[in-house]
Amino acid sequence: TKNAAARDGGGISANWYSRPYISNCTVTANAVGGEAGEPGKTGLGGGLYVSYHSDCEVSDSIFWNNYGLIGHEMYVGTGFEFDPRPSRLVVWFSDVKDGIDDVYVDDGCTLIWPPGNIDADPLFVSWIFGDYYLSQRASGQSVDSPCVRTDDPTTGVTKVADVGLVGYSTRTDGASDTGIVNMGYHRLVLEPCSFCDIDPNGKIDFFDFA
């Protein structure tokens, strides 16, 4: 969150035969301004840029309120104009602002967008330990985020245990998530001593006591 790039990929930039698998991430409030590179052909992919024969897969993630000159949330490109190297992007069960309309796909590139992706305000809430938790009735909010337990049962439900997120949470009460996995970033449920870092500045000291 809140990263800025001069060229391509404000949040994540995947280039040159890379094969990233981006799972349960929240990518928000990043920007790419296009101040570097060839004018009119840069500033691509505010949230995610995939290019130069890269093959990227995104699942159970949130891309929201990113900014790019072309493709605010995502951009799938070929790289150099005279040496094109098409790339591929697959997006599963993710919340992307403005949906497929805010994913720019260059000529010759591939975007796979199965059912299950949504375009809905994730209803982020803040807590003393940070921002971008998900609004949930179970933790005291008045409404559930649309990113809570959203996998499509007709195509296979992903459980918290399936993706190694037992003991992690998207809730402001710190309780562990259970059952179907939520979209977005999951924080490790804090150890008891961590709750003493009230500031929080990464240290337990007199300021926490005060």
C-alpha positions, 0 to 999 in steps of 0.5 A: 500500500501507498507505493509509488513508481515512475514507470510500470507497476505501482504495487507489483511489477512482474517482468522477464519470464517471472511466474509469481503466484499472488495469493491472499494479498491486499494491493491498494492505494499504489500509483504509477505516474509514468515519469520514466520511460518512453512518453505515452508507453509507460505508467502502466498497471497501478496495482499490478504490471505483468510483462516480458513473457511473464505468467502470473496468477492471482487468487483470493486477493483485493486490488482496490483504489490503485492508479496508473496512466493505463490500467489502474488495477492491472496491466498485461503487456508485451514489453518492448514494441519492437521485441514483443514478449506476450504475457499471461494473467489469471485472476481467481476469486478476487475483488478488483475495482471496476472488474475486468474493465480496469485490466488492460490487456496488450495485443497478443497477451492473455487474461483468464477471468473465471467466474467468482471475481467481484467488483465491490467495496471491500469495506476496509476497517482499521484497528490499533494494529493497522488498516485494511481489516475486513468489516465483519459482524462477528467482530463488531461491525454492522455489515460483512465485507463482500470479501468474506467467505466468497469462494464459489462452492460450485467450482471448489471451496478453498478452506483456511487450512488449504492455504496455510492460514490457520492462526491468521485473521482478517478481523479486528477482534483478532480471532482466527479466521475459520472455514472458507478463506476470505479475500485479502491480506491475513495477519498472523494472530498476535502473540500475547506479548505483542498486545503490549505494544500499544503504540505500536512502534515495534517495541514494548517500552514505557510509552506502552505502559503510559 
